[in-house]
Structures are given as C-alpha cells and as structure tokens.
Amino acid sequence: MIAPKVSKENADYVYKDISKVIKDTCIDIHKKIKVTSIKKRTILNKVRKSIFEKGYAEISSSLANFNAQKLNHYKDESDLFFGAYNTPCFVWVRSSMRDFKISRELAMDSSIMKIIILFGTPTKTFKGNSFIILDGTVSPKSIVINSDLISYSTKDLDSHSYEKLLKEANTLEKKLKKVYKDLYKLTSFKKS
C-alpha cells in the first residue's frame, strides 16, 4: 500500500543511493551539459542498474501491489520509475527546468517521490510536492539544488576556497617555523 505522504527518512535513503550514482556517472562532467538522447540513456541505464542492485522494486513488474490505475496514468510522464519503501519514485533527466513538463496532478501528488536530475542552471522553481532536484553536473556547491523532502545546504564557493587556502597557509607556516628552528640550531648559522 502506498503511503499518503513520502517520508523524509525514506527520501533521505533514496537520495543517498541516487546521489552516489550521479557522482559516479557524471564524474567527468564539470560544466552544464546538453542532455542528448545518448547521454540521457547512459545516465538512466546507470541509475536504473544501481537502483535495482540496491534492491528497490521495478514497479512495472509489480503494479498489482500499488494503485495500478493511478501509476499507469503517470508512468509515461517519467524517464524511470521504481518503488522504494512503499513509495513510488519517478526520475527525470533534464538539461534545464524549461524542458521539464509534468501534469499538475502528478506534481502535487504527495505520495509519489519526484527526482529531477538537472544538468543545467535551474531557471524556475518547481511548483509541487515531494520532490528532490539534484545537480547532475556534480558541482562543488551541492548535489541538491532544491527539495521539500530532505534538508540540504549549498556551500558558498568563496568560503570553501577561503577555508582551503587558509588551511594551506597554516601548513606552510608550520613548515617555515620548523625550517627556522632547524636553522637556528646549526653552529655555522650562530657564528654568522
């Protein structure tokens, strides 16, 4: 039986599994890409393989366990769908949010988890419930662009660079202190 609302805990489990696949699949992609049919098929195949290796159910083979009429109505709107923790999950791979079109009924359905893998800059916000928008480019900012299911925080790139440089400066300062200490110990240096 489908839960009336997607649980945040279950959404977090699914997110962790899918985000790892996205990072592994898109490791060589550094900037936004245009998702061609070949790239989209490759990404979806890797996501599908990983999902079913994790033990999630393929809904198409078990529609009898769910509200088949409702899911059959929606399934053509998504690129991939599966079941996780009694929750139907729909996945879309898109270059931009402008390419993303689903029915208002599906968007507002709180019992279905909507996972959008986005390979570009979001141009508009998602108006719906139970969604996770993932950054397919695996930018250092954050894997989650937006969500009403899981908590996320975007890292500020400048502060990230600042922390890295500060750490590097501290390491160099420690090394320099050690060099001066060793230098002062030398008798030839003391005589000079």
Kinemage of the C-alpha trace (Angstrom):
@kinemage 1
@onewidth
@group {chain A} dominant
@subgroup {mainchain}
@vectorlist {calphas} color= white
{ca met a 1} P 0.000 0.000 0.000
{ca ile a 2} L 1.300 3.462 -0.926
{ca ala a 3} L 1.845 5.835 1.987
{ca pro a 4} L -0.230 9.039 1.618
{ca lys a 5} L 2.904 11.173 2.003
{ca val a 6} L 6.570 10.468 1.233
{ca ser a 7} L 8.517 10.098 4.479
{ca lys a 8} L 11.557 12.390 4.843
{ca glu a 9} L 13.574 9.484 6.258
{ca asn a 10} L 12.831 7.237 3.253
{ca ala a 11} L 13.524 10.108 0.864
{ca asp a 12} L 16.920 10.578 2.504
{ca tyr a 13} L 17.816 6.894 1.975
{ca val a 14} L 16.847 7.044 -1.703
{ca tyr a 15} L 18.681 10.371 -2.160
{ca lys a 16} L 21.928 8.952 -0.732
{ca asp a 17} L 21.805 5.983 -3.112
{ca ile a 18} L 20.939 8.052 -6.184
{ca ser a 19} L 23.389 10.891 -5.461
{ca lys a 20} L 26.261 8.364 -5.355
{ca val a 21} L 25.228 7.051 -8.785
{ca ile a 22} L 25.063 10.589 -10.182
{ca lys a 23} L 28.533 11.409 -8.850
{ca asp a 24} L 29.941 8.179 -10.339
{ca thr a 25} L 28.129 8.647 -13.660
{ca cys a 26} L 28.958 12.305 -14.104
{ca ile a 27} L 32.482 12.373 -12.653
{ca asp a 28} L 33.967 13.801 -15.873
{ca ile a 29} L 31.310 16.460 -16.392
{ca his a 30} L 32.482 19.792 -14.994
{ca lys a 31} L 30.078 22.236 -16.600
{ca lys a 32} L 26.446 22.102 -17.548
{ca ile a 33} L 25.752 19.793 -20.466
{ca lys a 34} L 23.018 19.395 -23.030
{ca val a 35} L 21.428 16.023 -22.374
{ca thr a 36} L 21.278 14.288 -25.744
{ca ser a 37} L 19.305 11.061 -26.132
{ca ile a 38} L 22.554 9.028 -25.945
{ca lys a 39} L 23.787 10.750 -22.765
{ca lys a 40} L 20.334 10.519 -21.224
{ca arg a 41} L 20.100 6.782 -21.980
{ca thr a 42} L 23.581 6.189 -20.488
{ca ile a 43} L 22.729 8.124 -17.327
{ca leu a 44} L 19.351 6.395 -16.942
{ca asn a 45} L 20.854 2.932 -17.504
{ca lys a 46} L 23.465 3.523 -14.786
{ca val a 47} L 20.856 4.922 -12.390
{ca arg a 48} L 18.472 2.018 -13.163
{ca lys a 49} L 21.214 -0.591 -12.667
{ca ser a 50} L 22.287 0.897 -9.357
{ca ile a 51} L 18.705 1.234 -8.097
{ca phe a 52} L 17.879 -2.392 -8.763
{ca glu a 53} L 21.214 -3.538 -7.294
{ca lys a 54} L 20.180 -1.722 -4.097
{ca gly a 55} L 17.075 -3.919 -4.011
{ca tyr a 56} L 14.454 -1.359 -4.974
{ca ala a 57} L 11.482 -2.792 -6.858
{ca glu a 58} L 10.682 -2.243 -10.502
{ca ile a 59} L 7.094 -1.034 -10.356
{ca ser a 60} L 6.178 -2.122 -13.867
{ca ser a 61} L 6.571 -5.766 -12.801
{ca ser a 62} L 4.672 -5.289 -9.529
{ca leu a 63} L 1.881 -2.842 -10.351
{ca ala a 64} L -0.608 -5.168 -8.647
{ca asn a 65} L 0.876 -4.170 -5.271
{ca phe a 66} L 0.238 -0.478 -5.908
{ca asn a 67} L -2.651 1.625 -7.145
{ca ala a 68} L -2.090 0.434 -10.712
{ca gln a 69} L -4.576 2.760 -12.383
{ca lys a 70} L -3.010 5.900 -10.905
{ca leu a 71} L 0.587 4.810 -11.618
{ca asn a 72} L -0.218 3.592 -15.134
{ca his a 73} L -1.661 7.041 -15.801
{ca tyr a 74} L 1.589 8.735 -14.628
{ca lys a 75} L 4.310 6.321 -15.766
{ca asp a 76} L 4.592 7.704 -19.306
{ca glu a 77} L 5.435 11.140 -17.897
{ca ser a 78} L 8.743 9.982 -16.352
{ca asp a 79} L 12.029 8.595 -17.658
{ca leu a 80} L 12.310 5.927 -14.948
{ca phe a 81} L 10.127 4.744 -12.113
{ca phe a 82} L 10.671 2.331 -9.247
{ca gly a 83} L 9.378 1.517 -5.782
{ca ala a 84} L 11.234 2.207 -2.543
{ca tyr a 85} L 9.811 1.718 0.961
{ca asn a 86} L 6.213 1.517 -0.349
{ca thr a 87} L 6.774 4.766 -2.198
{ca pro a 88} L 6.609 5.091 -5.978
{ca cys a 89} L 9.593 7.118 -7.204
{ca phe a 90} L 9.708 8.845 -10.578
{ca val a 91} L 13.003 10.013 -12.112
{ca trp a 92} L 13.584 12.594 -14.852
{ca val a 93} L 16.865 13.599 -16.528
{ca arg a 94} L 16.774 17.108 -17.974
{ca ser a 95} L 19.115 19.786 -19.355
{ca ser a 96} L 17.004 22.569 -17.882
{ca met a 97} L 13.792 23.117 -15.962
{ca arg a 98} L 12.279 24.560 -19.141
{ca asp a 99} L 12.469 21.027 -20.617
{ca phe a 100} L 10.670 19.629 -17.574
{ca lys a 101} L 6.936 19.277 -18.034
{ca ile a 102} L 4.636 17.105 -15.949
{ca ser a 103} L 0.957 17.255 -15.177
{ca arg a 104} L -0.127 19.417 -12.265
{ca glu a 105} L -1.862 16.385 -10.749
{ca leu a 106} L 1.435 14.427 -10.615
{ca ala a 107} L 3.386 17.468 -9.404
{ca met a 108} L 1.021 17.948 -6.453
{ca asp a 109} L 0.742 14.234 -5.546
{ca ser a 110} L 2.478 13.905 -2.141
{ca ser a 111} L 2.524 10.096 -2.264
{ca ile a 112} L 4.969 10.000 -5.213
{ca met a 113} L 8.625 10.976 -4.880
{ca lys a 114} L 9.760 13.081 -7.834
{ca ile a 115} L 13.517 13.069 -8.509
{ca ile a 116} L 14.765 15.501 -11.156
{ca ile a 117} L 18.401 15.169 -12.269
{ca leu a 118} L 19.256 18.559 -13.737
{ca phe a 119} L 22.266 19.225 -15.986
{ca gly a 120} L 21.919 22.969 -16.178
{ca thr a 121} L 21.081 26.064 -14.198
{ca pro a 122} L 17.567 25.968 -12.771
{ca thr a 123} L 15.591 28.734 -14.486
{ca lys a 124} L 12.452 28.373 -12.399
{ca thr a 125} L 11.388 26.782 -9.151
{ca phe a 126} L 9.468 23.529 -9.039
{ca lys a 127} L 5.855 24.007 -8.034
{ca gly a 128} L 4.807 20.743 -6.455
{ca asn a 129} L 5.209 18.353 -3.533
{ca ser a 130} L 7.599 15.536 -2.594
{ca phe a 131} L 10.434 16.472 -4.920
{ca ile a 132} L 14.234 16.440 -4.973
{ca ile a 133} L 16.139 18.344 -7.677
{ca leu a 134} L 19.694 17.004 -7.986
{ca asp a 135} L 22.636 18.737 -9.658
{ca gly a 136} L 23.748 16.355 -12.398
{ca thr a 137} L 26.946 18.312 -13.015
{ca val a 138} L 28.210 17.391 -9.512
{ca ser a 139} L 29.353 20.927 -8.869
{ca pro a 140} L 31.242 21.528 -5.638
{ca lys a 141} L 28.337 23.683 -4.436
{ca ser a 142} L 25.867 20.906 -3.627
{ca ile a 143} L 24.318 17.787 -5.114
{ca val a 144} L 20.825 19.012 -4.079
{ca ile a 145} L 19.584 22.132 -5.823
{ca asn a 146} L 16.164 22.203 -4.188
{ca ser a 147} L 13.874 19.886 -2.232
{ca asp a 148} L 10.884 19.830 0.085
{ca leu a 149} L 11.763 16.335 1.320
{ca ile a 150} L 15.323 16.483 2.583
{ca ser a 151} L 17.328 19.178 4.289
{ca tyr a 152} L 20.263 20.495 2.305
{ca ser a 153} L 22.637 23.414 2.348
{ca thr a 154} L 24.528 24.937 -0.522
{ca lys a 155} L 28.191 25.672 0.078
{ca asp a 156} L 29.441 29.090 -0.788
{ca leu a 157} L 32.308 28.609 -3.262
{ca asp a 158} L 34.242 31.624 -1.958
{ca ser a 159} L 34.127 30.450 1.646
{ca his a 160} L 35.112 26.942 0.506
{ca ser a 161} L 38.152 28.358 -1.363
{ca tyr a 162} L 38.968 30.611 1.591
{ca glu a 163} L 38.956 27.665 4.027
{ca lys a 164} L 41.172 25.640 1.693
{ca leu a 165} L 43.679 28.487 1.260
{ca leu a 166} L 43.717 29.216 4.999
{ca lys a 167} L 44.465 25.560 5.754
{ca glu a 168} L 47.272 25.589 3.178
{ca ala a 169} L 48.726 28.810 4.689
{ca asn a 170} L 48.701 27.269 8.190
{ca thr a 171} L 50.534 24.179 6.911
{ca leu a 172} L 53.185 26.335 5.172
{ca glu a 173} L 53.608 28.463 8.314
{ca lys a 174} L 54.260 25.348 10.419
{ca lys a 175} L 56.836 24.119 7.896
{ca leu a 176} L 58.554 27.528 7.838
{ca lys a 177} L 58.754 27.611 11.654
{ca lys a 178} L 60.381 24.160 11.605
{ca val a 179} L 62.932 25.319 8.998
{ca tyr a 180} L 63.847 28.405 11.108
{ca lys a 181} L 64.114 26.264 14.239
{ca asp a 182} L 66.472 23.819 12.478
{ca leu a 183} L 68.441 26.748 11.032
{ca tyr a 184} L 68.992 28.369 14.465
{ca lys a 185} L 70.310 25.051 15.798
{ca leu a 186} L 73.192 24.988 13.292
{ca thr a 187} L 76.522 26.186 14.722
{ca ser a 188} L 77.609 27.767 11.431
{ca phe a 189} L 74.452 29.913 11.477
{ca lys a 190} L 75.110 31.026 15.108
{ca lys a 191} L 78.678 32.127 14.184
{ca ser a 192} L 77.441 34.171 11.250
